[in-house]
Amino acid sequence: MRSKSLGLVLSSLAVVAVLTGCDPAKEEPAPTTGASAPAGNADAGTEAPAPPSAAAGIPGADNLADVKACGELAASLRANQKLIDEAEKIGPPAGHFAAGAAYIAAAAELNTKAADAGAEVQAAADKVHDEMLAVDEAWQKTPDKKPSKTALDAAIADLKKVCSAK
């Protein structure tokens, strides 16, 4: 019995790892600092100036980032809901561990999709993220009992409301 539980947990972790894998093509290089400047440079040890943000000097650029993020968040929520529904159909306890892993992966994906959005969209996405993790935690505590998703549904509705105002 213990080996089955361990197998379920490890397979759930594998699902999370696969679903949240990094795309090296999308990674940005680390910012350079003045530490590599010549020793005689008075600015050595200070950070190089930050590159201007995409919104600098462009009216409405923040709103464009919000609109883009909201579109990506909505698509992510739809896609992940399909995965969660499939996992829940498997039934307890294996499907519920898989559903929990799907919630973790979906929560991680929301963070990446909301990264470039404004503070209001990020806050709403963070709320959905936190509620997804709470649902996963509830699945893990009692895999035979379906957890309430009322708070998650409310957080998703709030995110949709914030996005519809953009």
CNS distance restraints for C-alpha pairs under 8 A (distance, minus, plus):
assign (resid   1 and name CA) (resid   5 and name CA) 6.41 0.50 0.50
assign (resid   2 and name CA) (resid   6 and name CA) 6.17 0.50 0.50
assign (resid   3 and name CA) (resid   7 and name CA) 5.97 0.50 0.50
assign (resid   4 and name CA) (resid   8 and name CA) 6.17 0.50 0.50
assign (resid   5 and name CA) (resid   9 and name CA) 6.22 0.50 0.50
assign (resid   6 and name CA) (resid  10 and name CA) 6.05 0.50 0.50
assign (resid   7 and name CA) (resid  11 and name CA) 5.97 0.50 0.50
assign (resid   8 and name CA) (resid  12 and name CA) 6.06 0.50 0.50
assign (resid   8 and name CA) (resid  94 and name CA) 6.34 0.50 0.50
assign (resid   8 and name CA) (resid  97 and name CA) 6.85 0.50 0.50
assign (resid   9 and name CA) (resid  13 and name CA) 6.22 0.50 0.50
assign (resid   9 and name CA) (resid  97 and name CA) 7.07 0.50 0.50
assign (resid  10 and name CA) (resid  14 and name CA) 6.18 0.50 0.50
assign (resid  11 and name CA) (resid  15 and name CA) 6.24 0.50 0.50
assign (resid  12 and name CA) (resid  16 and name CA) 6.31 0.50 0.50
assign (resid  12 and name CA) (resid  97 and name CA) 6.34 0.50 0.50
assign (resid  12 and name CA) (resid  98 and name CA) 5.48 0.50 0.50
assign (resid  12 and name CA) (resid 100 and name CA) 7.84 0.50 0.50
assign (resid  12 and name CA) (resid 101 and name CA) 5.30 0.50 0.50
assign (resid  13 and name CA) (resid  17 and name CA) 6.14 0.50 0.50
assign (resid  13 and name CA) (resid 101 and name CA) 6.75 0.50 0.50
assign (resid  14 and name CA) (resid  18 and name CA) 6.17 0.50 0.50
assign (resid  15 and name CA) (resid  19 and name CA) 6.02 0.50 0.50
assign (resid  15 and name CA) (resid  98 and name CA) 7.72 0.50 0.50
assign (resid  15 and name CA) (resid 101 and name CA) 6.60 0.50 0.50
assign (resid  15 and name CA) (resid 102 and name CA) 7.48 0.50 0.50
assign (resid  16 and name CA) (resid  20 and name CA) 5.99 0.50 0.50
assign (resid  16 and name CA) (resid 101 and name CA) 5.63 0.50 0.50
assign (resid  16 and name CA) (resid 102 and name CA) 6.75 0.50 0.50
assign (resid  16 and name CA) (resid 104 and name CA) 6.76 0.50 0.50
assign (resid  16 and name CA) (resid 105 and name CA) 5.25 0.50 0.50
assign (resid  17 and name CA) (resid  21 and name CA) 5.85 0.50 0.50
assign (resid  17 and name CA) (resid 105 and name CA) 7.95 0.50 0.50
assign (resid  19 and name CA) (resid 105 and name CA) 5.85 0.50 0.50
assign (resid  20 and name CA) (resid 105 and name CA) 5.77 0.50 0.50
assign (resid  20 and name CA) (resid 108 and name CA) 6.76 0.50 0.50
assign (resid  20 and name CA) (resid 109 and name CA) 6.68 0.50 0.50
assign (resid  23 and name CA) (resid  27 and name CA) 6.79 0.50 0.50
assign (resid  32 and name CA) (resid  47 and name CA) 7.63 0.50 0.50
assign (resid  32 and name CA) (resid  48 and name CA) 6.77 0.50 0.50
assign (resid  33 and name CA) (resid  45 and name CA) 7.44 0.50 0.50
assign (resid  33 and name CA) (resid  46 and name CA) 6.81 0.50 0.50
assign (resid  33 and name CA) (resid  47 and name CA) 4.58 0.50 0.50
assign (resid  33 and name CA) (resid  48 and name CA) 5.17 0.50 0.50
assign (resid  34 and name CA) (resid  43 and name CA) 6.74 0.50 0.50
assign (resid  34 and name CA) (resid  44 and name CA) 5.14 0.50 0.50
assign (resid  34 and name CA) (resid  45 and name CA) 5.18 0.50 0.50
assign (resid  34 and name CA) (resid  46 and name CA) 5.18 0.50 0.50
assign (resid  34 and name CA) (resid  47 and name CA) 5.03 0.50 0.50
assign (resid  34 and name CA) (resid  48 and name CA) 5.51 0.50 0.50
assign (resid  35 and name CA) (resid  44 and name CA) 5.59 0.50 0.50
assign (resid  35 and name CA) (resid  45 and name CA) 4.62 0.50 0.50
assign (resid  35 and name CA) (resid  46 and name CA) 6.88 0.50 0.50
assign (resid  35 and name CA) (resid  47 and name CA) 7.53 0.50 0.50
assign (resid  36 and name CA) (resid  44 and name CA) 7.41 0.50 0.50
assign (resid  37 and name CA) (resid  41 and name CA) 6.57 0.50 0.50
assign (resid  37 and name CA) (resid  43 and name CA) 7.71 0.50 0.50
assign (resid  37 and name CA) (resid  44 and name CA) 5.42 0.50 0.50
assign (resid  37 and name CA) (resid  45 and name CA) 7.77 0.50 0.50
assign (resid  38 and name CA) (resid  44 and name CA) 6.92 0.50 0.50
assign (resid  39 and name CA) (resid  44 and name CA) 6.58 0.50 0.50
assign (resid  40 and name CA) (resid  44 and name CA) 7.78 0.50 0.50
assign (resid  52 and name CA) (resid  56 and name CA) 6.30 0.50 0.50
assign (resid  54 and name CA) (resid  58 and name CA) 7.70 0.50 0.50
assign (resid  54 and name CA) (resid  61 and name CA) 7.12 0.50 0.50
assign (resid  55 and name CA) (resid  59 and name CA) 7.36 0.50 0.50
assign (resid  55 and name CA) (resid  60 and name CA) 7.71 0.50 0.50
assign (resid  55 and name CA) (resid  61 and name CA) 4.88 0.50 0.50
assign (resid  55 and name CA) (resid  62 and name CA) 5.94 0.50 0.50
assign (resid  60 and name CA) (resid  64 and name CA) 6.33 0.50 0.50
assign (resid  61 and name CA) (resid  65 and name CA) 6.28 0.50 0.50
assign (resid  62 and name CA) (resid  66 and name CA) 6.29 0.50 0.50
assign (resid  62 and name CA) (resid 117 and name CA) 7.34 0.50 0.50
assign (resid  62 and name CA) (resid 118 and name CA) 6.48 0.50 0.50
assign (resid  63 and name CA) (resid  67 and name CA) 6.10 0.50 0.50
assign (resid  63 and name CA) (resid 118 and name CA) 7.76 0.50 0.50
assign (resid  63 and name CA) (resid 166 and name CA) 6.47 0.50 0.50
assign (resid  64 and name CA) (resid  68 and name CA) 6.11 0.50 0.50
assign (resid  65 and name CA) (resid  69 and name CA) 6.01 0.50 0.50
assign (resid  65 and name CA) (resid 116 and name CA) 6.36 0.50 0.50
assign (resid  65 and name CA) (resid 117 and name CA) 5.31 0.50 0.50
assign (resid  65 and name CA) (resid 118 and name CA) 7.25 0.50 0.50
assign (resid  66 and name CA) (resid  70 and name CA) 5.92 0.50 0.50
assign (resid  66 and name CA) (resid 116 and name CA) 7.67 0.50 0.50
assign (resid  66 and name CA) (resid 117 and name CA) 4.72 0.50 0.50
assign (resid  66 and name CA) (resid 118 and name CA) 5.96 0.50 0.50
assign (resid  66 and name CA) (resid 121 and name CA) 6.73 0.50 0.50
assign (resid  66 and name CA) (resid 163 and name CA) 7.52 0.50 0.50
assign (resid  66 and name CA) (resid 166 and name CA) 6.77 0.50 0.50
assign (resid  67 and name CA) (resid  71 and name CA) 6.21 0.50 0.50
assign (resid  67 and name CA) (resid 163 and name CA) 7.17 0.50 0.50
assign (resid  67 and name CA) (resid 166 and name CA) 6.19 0.50 0.50
assign (resid  68 and name CA) (resid  72 and name CA) 6.31 0.50 0.50
assign (resid  68 and name CA) (resid 117 and name CA) 7.99 0.50 0.50
assign (resid  69 and name CA) (resid  73 and name CA) 5.95 0.50 0.50
assign (resid  69 and name CA) (resid 113 and name CA) 5.86 0.50 0.50
assign (resid  69 and name CA) (resid 114 and name CA) 5.54 0.50 0.50
assign (resid  69 and name CA) (resid 116 and name CA) 7.09 0.50 0.50
assign (resid  69 and name CA) (resid 117 and name CA) 5.78 0.50 0.50
assign (resid  70 and name CA) (resid  74 and name CA) 6.06 0.50 0.50
assign (resid  70 and name CA) (resid 114 and name CA) 7.70 0.50 0.50
assign (resid  70 and name CA) (resid 121 and name CA) 7.58 0.50 0.50
assign (resid  70 and name CA) (resid 163 and name CA) 5.69 0.50 0.50
assign (resid  71 and name CA) (resid  75 and name CA) 6.28 0.50 0.50
assign (resid  72 and name CA) (resid  76 and name CA) 6.02 0.50 0.50
assign (resid  72 and name CA) (resid 113 and name CA) 6.15 0.50 0.50
assign (resid  73 and name CA) (resid  77 and name CA) 6.08 0.50 0.50
assign (resid  73 and name CA) (resid 110 and name CA) 6.27 0.50 0.50
assign (resid  73 and name CA) (resid 113 and name CA) 6.01 0.50 0.50
assign (resid  73 and name CA) (resid 114 and name CA) 7.12 0.50 0.50
assign (resid  74 and name CA) (resid  78 and name CA) 6.29 0.50 0.50
assign (resid  75 and name CA) (resid  79 and name CA) 6.15 0.50 0.50
assign (resid  76 and name CA) (resid  80 and name CA) 5.95 0.50 0.50
assign (resid  76 and name CA) (resid 106 and name CA) 7.47 0.50 0.50
assign (resid  76 and name CA) (resid 109 and name CA) 7.40 0.50 0.50
assign (resid  76 and name CA) (resid 110 and name CA) 7.19 0.50 0.50
assign (resid  77 and name CA) (resid  81 and name CA) 5.94 0.50 0.50
assign (resid  77 and name CA) (resid 106 and name CA) 7.37 0.50 0.50
assign (resid  78 and name CA) (resid  82 and name CA) 6.61 0.50 0.50
assign (resid  79 and name CA) (resid  83 and name CA) 6.79 0.50 0.50
assign (resid  80 and name CA) (resid  84 and name CA) 6.14 0.50 0.50
assign (resid  80 and name CA) (resid 102 and name CA) 7.21 0.50 0.50
assign (resid  80 and name CA) (resid 103 and name CA) 7.89 0.50 0.50
assign (resid  80 and name CA) (resid 106 and name CA) 5.90 0.50 0.50
assign (resid  81 and name CA) (resid  85 and name CA) 6.00 0.50 0.50
assign (resid  82 and name CA) (resid  86 and name CA) 6.24 0.50 0.50
assign (resid  83 and name CA) (resid  87 and name CA) 6.25 0.50 0.50
assign (resid  83 and name CA) (resid  99 and name CA) 7.87 0.50 0.50
assign (resid  83 and name CA) (resid 102 and name CA) 6.73 0.50 0.50
assign (resid  84 and name CA) (resid  88 and name CA) 6.14 0.50 0.50
assign (resid  84 and name CA) (resid  98 and name CA) 7.95 0.50 0.50
assign (resid  84 and name CA) (resid  99 and name CA) 5.19 0.50 0.50
assign (resid  84 and name CA) (resid 102 and name CA) 5.75 0.50 0.50
assign (resid  84 and name CA) (resid 103 and name CA) 7.02 0.50 0.50
assign (resid  85 and name CA) (resid  89 and name CA) 6.30 0.50 0.50
assign (resid  85 and name CA) (resid  99 and name CA) 7.69 0.50 0.50
assign (resid  86 and name CA) (resid  90 and name CA) 6.96 0.50 0.50
assign (resid  87 and name CA) (resid  91 and name CA) 7.66 0.50 0.50
assign (resid  87 and name CA) (resid  95 and name CA) 4.92 0.50 0.50
assign (resid  87 and name CA) (resid  96 and name CA) 6.74 0.50 0.50
assign (resid  87 and name CA) (resid  98 and name CA) 5.58 0.50 0.50
assign (resid  87 and name CA) (resid  99 and name CA) 4.97 0.50 0.50
assign (resid  87 and name CA) (resid 102 and name CA) 7.82 0.50 0.50
assign (resid  88 and name CA) (resid  92 and name CA) 7.94 0.50 0.50
assign (resid  88 and name CA) (resid  95 and name CA) 5.22 0.50 0.50
assign (resid  88 and name CA) (resid  96 and name CA) 5.76 0.50 0.50
assign (resid  88 and name CA) (resid  98 and name CA) 7.62 0.50 0.50
assign (resid  88 and name CA) (resid  99 and name CA) 5.73 0.50 0.50
assign (resid  89 and name CA) (resid  95 and name CA) 6.75 0.50 0.50
assign (resid  90 and name CA) (resid  94 and name CA) 7.02 0.50 0.50
assign (resid  90 and name CA) (resid  95 and name CA) 4.51 0.50 0.50
assign (resid  90 and name CA) (resid  96 and name CA) 7.67 0.50 0.50
assign (resid  91 and name CA) (resid  95 and name CA) 4.84 0.50 0.50
assign (resid  91 and name CA) (resid  96 and name CA) 6.44 0.50 0.50
assign (resid  92 and name CA) (resid  96 and name CA) 5.47 0.50 0.50
assign (resid  92 and name CA) (resid  97 and name CA) 7.98 0.50 0.50
assign (resid  92 and name CA) (resid 143 and name CA) 6.10 0.50 0.50
assign (resid  92 and name CA) (resid 144 and name CA) 5.42 0.50 0.50
assign (resid  93 and name CA) (resid  97 and name CA) 6.27 0.50 0.50
assign (resid  93 and name CA) (resid 143 and name CA) 5.17 0.50 0.50
assign (resid  93 and name CA) (resid 144 and name CA) 5.99 0.50 0.50
assign (resid  94 and name CA) (resid  98 and name CA) 6.28 0.50 0.50
assign (resid  95 and name CA) (resid  99 and name CA) 5.95 0.50 0.50
assign (resid  96 and name CA) (resid 100 and name CA) 6.06 0.50 0.50
assign (resid  96 and name CA) (resid 139 and name CA) 6.13 0.50 0.50
assign (resid  96 and name CA) (resid 140 and name CA) 7.76 0.50 0.50
assign (resid  96 and name CA) (resid 143 and name CA) 5.69 0.50 0.50
assign (resid  96 and name CA) (resid 144 and name CA) 7.76 0.50 0.50
assign (resid  97 and name CA) (resid 101 and name CA) 6.27 0.50 0.50
assign (resid  97 and name CA) (resid 139 and name CA) 6.78 0.50 0.50
assign (resid  97 and name CA) (resid 140 and name CA) 6.56 0.50 0.50
assign (resid  97 and name CA) (resid 143 and name CA) 6.96 0.50 0.50
assign (resid  98 and name CA) (resid 102 and name CA) 6.14 0.50 0.50
assign (resid  99 and name CA) (resid 103 and name CA) 6.24 0.50 0.50
assign (resid  99 and name CA) (resid 136 and name CA) 7.45 0.50 0.50
assign (resid  99 and name CA) (resid 139 and name CA) 7.86 0.50 0.50
assign (resid 100 and name CA) (resid 104 and name CA) 6.37 0.50 0.50
assign (resid 100 and name CA) (resid 135 and name CA) 7.21 0.50 0.50
assign (resid 100 and name CA) (resid 136 and name CA) 4.21 0.50 0.50
assign (resid 100 and name CA) (resid 137 and name CA) 7.36 0.50 0.50
assign (resid 100 and name CA) (resid 139 and name CA) 5.99 0.50 0.50
assign (resid 100 and name CA) (resid 140 and name CA) 6.99 0.50 0.50
assign (resid 101 and name CA) (resid 105 and name CA) 6.23 0.50 0.50
assign (resid 101 and name CA) (resid 136 and name CA) 7.08 0.50 0.50
assign (resid 102 and name CA) (resid 106 and name CA) 6.02 0.50 0.50
assign (resid 103 and name CA) (resid 107 and name CA) 6.03 0.50 0.50
assign (resid 103 and name CA) (resid 132 and name CA) 5.52 0.50 0.50
assign (resid 103 and name CA) (resid 133 and name CA) 6.58 0.50 0.50
assign (resid 103 and name CA) (resid 135 and name CA) 7.42 0.50 0.50
assign (resid 103 and name CA) (resid 136 and name CA) 5.98 0.50 0.50
assign (resid 104 and name CA) (resid 108 and name CA) 6.27 0.50 0.50
assign (resid 104 and name CA) (resid 132 and name CA) 6.84 0.50 0.50
assign (resid 104 and name CA) (resid 133 and name CA) 6.01 0.50 0.50
assign (resid 104 and name CA) (resid 136 and name CA) 6.78 0.50 0.50
assign (resid 105 and name CA) (resid 109 and name CA) 6.19 0.50 0.50
assign (resid 106 and name CA) (resid 110 and name CA) 6.22 0.50 0.50
assign (resid 106 and name CA) (resid 129 and name CA) 7.91 0.50 0.50
assign (resid 106 and name CA) (resid 132 and name CA) 7.74 0.50 0.50
assign (resid 107 and name CA) (resid 111 and name CA) 6.62 0.50 0.50
assign (resid 107 and name CA) (resid 128 and name CA) 7.45 0.50 0.50
assign (resid 107 and name CA) (resid 129 and name CA) 4.58 0.50 0.50
assign (resid 107 and name CA) (resid 130 and name CA) 7.56 0.50 0.50
assign (resid 107 and name CA) (resid 132 and name CA) 6.04 0.50 0.50
assign (resid 107 and name CA) (resid 133 and name CA) 6.93 0.50 0.50
assign (resid 108 and name CA) (resid 112 and name CA) 6.75 0.50 0.50
assign (resid 108 and name CA) (resid 129 and name CA) 7.36 0.50 0.50
assign (resid 109 and name CA) (resid 113 and name CA) 6.27 0.50 0.50
assign (resid 110 and name CA) (resid 114 and name CA) 6.11 0.50 0.50
assign (resid 110 and name CA) (resid 125 and name CA) 6.51 0.50 0.50
assign (resid 110 and name CA) (resid 126 and name CA) 7.89 0.50 0.50
assign (resid 110 and name CA) (resid 129 and name CA) 6.69 0.50 0.50
assign (resid 111 and name CA) (resid 115 and name CA) 6.09 0.50 0.50
assign (resid 111 and name CA) (resid 125 and name CA) 7.09 0.50 0.50
assign (resid 111 and name CA) (resid 126 and name CA) 7.06 0.50 0.50
assign (resid 111 and name CA) (resid 129 and name CA) 7.33 0.50 0.50
assign (resid 114 and name CA) (resid 121 and name CA) 7.01 0.50 0.50
assign (resid 114 and name CA) (resid 122 and name CA) 5.51 0.50 0.50
assign (resid 114 and name CA) (resid 125 and name CA) 6.64 0.50 0.50
assign (resid 115 and name CA) (resid 122 and name CA) 7.04 0.50 0.50
assign (resid 117 and name CA) (resid 121 and name CA) 6.04 0.50 0.50
assign (resid 117 and name CA) (resid 122 and name CA) 6.07 0.50 0.50
assign (resid 118 and name CA) (resid 122 and name CA) 6.15 0.50 0.50
assign (resid 119 and name CA) (resid 123 and name CA) 5.98 0.50 0.50
assign (resid 120 and name CA) (resid 124 and name CA) 6.36 0.50 0.50
assign (resid 120 and name CA) (resid 162 and name CA) 7.26 0.50 0.50
assign (resid 121 and name CA) (resid 125 and name CA) 6.09 0.50 0.50
assign (resid 121 and name CA) (resid 159 and name CA) 7.00 0.50 0.50
assign (resid 121 and name CA) (resid 162 and name CA) 6.46 0.50 0.50
assign (resid 121 and name CA) (resid 163 and name CA) 6.92 0.50 0.50
assign (resid 122 and name CA) (resid 126 and name CA) 5.95 0.50 0.50
assign (resid 123 and name CA) (resid 127 and name CA) 6.27 0.50 0.50
assign (resid 124 and name CA) (resid 128 and name CA) 6.50 0.50 0.50
assign (resid 124 and name CA) (resid 155 and name CA) 7.07 0.50 0.50
assign (resid 124 and name CA) (resid 158 and name CA) 6.59 0.50 0.50
assign (resid 124 and name CA) (resid 159 and name CA) 4.99 0.50 0.50
assign (resid 124 and name CA) (resid 162 and name CA) 7.29 0.50 0.50
assign (resid 125 and name CA) (resid 129 and name CA) 6.10 0.50 0.50
assign (resid 125 and name CA) (resid 159 and name CA) 6.30 0.50 0.50
assign (resid 126 and name CA) (resid 130 and name CA) 6.09 0.50 0.50
assign (resid 127 and name CA) (resid 131 and name CA) 6.25 0.50 0.50
assign (resid 127 and name CA) (resid 155 and name CA) 6.00 0.50 0.50
assign (resid 128 and name CA) (resid 132 and name CA) 6.11 0.50 0.50
assign (resid 128 and name CA) (resid 152 and name CA) 6.19 0.50 0.50
assign (resid 128 and name CA) (resid 155 and name CA) 5.11 0.50 0.50
assign (resid 128 and name CA) (resid 156 and name CA) 5.91 0.50 0.50
assign (resid 128 and name CA) (resid 159 and name CA) 7.57 0.50 0.50
assign (resid 129 and name CA) (resid 133 and name CA) 6.37 0.50 0.50
assign (resid 130 and name CA) (resid 134 and name CA) 6.25 0.50 0.50
assign (resid 131 and name CA) (resid 135 and name CA) 6.24 0.50 0.50
assign (resid 131 and name CA) (resid 151 and name CA) 6.56 0.50 0.50
assign (resid 131 and name CA) (resid 152 and name CA) 5.04 0.50 0.50
assign (resid 131 and name CA) (resid 155 and name CA) 7.29 0.50 0.50
assign (resid 132 and name CA) (resid 136 and name CA) 6.28 0.50 0.50
assign (resid 132 and name CA) (resid 152 and name CA) 6.45 0.50 0.50
assign (resid 133 and name CA) (resid 137 and name CA) 6.13 0.50 0.50
assign (resid 134 and name CA) (resid 138 and name CA) 6.21 0.50 0.50
assign (resid 135 and name CA) (resid 139 and name CA) 6.24 0.50 0.50
assign (resid 135 and name CA) (resid 147 and name CA) 6.42 0.50 0.50
assign (resid 135 and name CA) (resid 148 and name CA) 7.48 0.50 0.50
assign (resid 135 and name CA) (resid 149 and name CA) 6.87 0.50 0.50
assign (resid 135 and name CA) (resid 152 and name CA) 7.79 0.50 0.50
assign (resid 136 and name CA) (resid 140 and name CA) 6.24 0.50 0.50
assign (resid 137 and name CA) (resid 141 and name CA) 6.21 0.50 0.50
assign (resid 138 and name CA) (resid 142 and name CA) 6.25 0.50 0.50
assign (resid 138 and name CA) (resid 143 and name CA) 7.74 0.50 0.50
assign (resid 138 and name CA) (resid 147 and name CA) 5.89 0.50 0.50
assign (resid 139 and name CA) (resid 143 and name CA) 4.87 0.50 0.50
assign (resid 139 and name CA) (resid 144 and name CA) 7.95 0.50 0.50
assign (resid 139 and name CA) (resid 145 and name CA) 7.37 0.50 0.50
assign (resid 139 and name CA) (resid 146 and name CA) 6.91 0.50 0.50
assign (resid 139 and name CA) (resid 147 and name CA) 6.43 0.50 0.50
assign (resid 142 and name CA) (resid 146 and name CA) 7.93 0.50 0.50
assign (resid 149 and name CA) (resid 153 and name CA) 5.97 0.50 0.50
assign (resid 150 and name CA) (resid 154 and name CA) 6.18 0.50 0.50
assign (resid 151 and name CA) (resid 155 and name CA) 6.16 0.50 0.50
assign (resid 152 and name CA) (resid 156 and name CA) 6.17 0.50 0.50
assign (resid 153 and name CA) (resid 157 and name CA) 6.12 0.50 0.50
assign (resid 154 and name CA) (resid 158 and name CA) 6.12 0.50 0.50
assign (resid 155 and name CA) (resid 159 and name CA) 6.23 0.50 0.50
assign (resid 156 and name CA) (resid 160 and name CA) 6.20 0.50 0.50
assign (resid 157 and name CA) (resid 161 and name CA) 6.12 0.50 0.50
assign (resid 158 and name CA) (resid 162 and name CA) 6.19 0.50 0.50
assign (resid 159 and name CA) (resid 163 and name CA) 6.09 0.50 0.50
assign (resid 160 and name CA) (resid 164 and name CA) 5.94 0.50 0.50
assign (resid 161 and name CA) (resid 165 and name CA) 6.53 0.50 0.50
assign (resid 162 and name CA) (resid 166 and name CA) 6.99 0.50 0.50
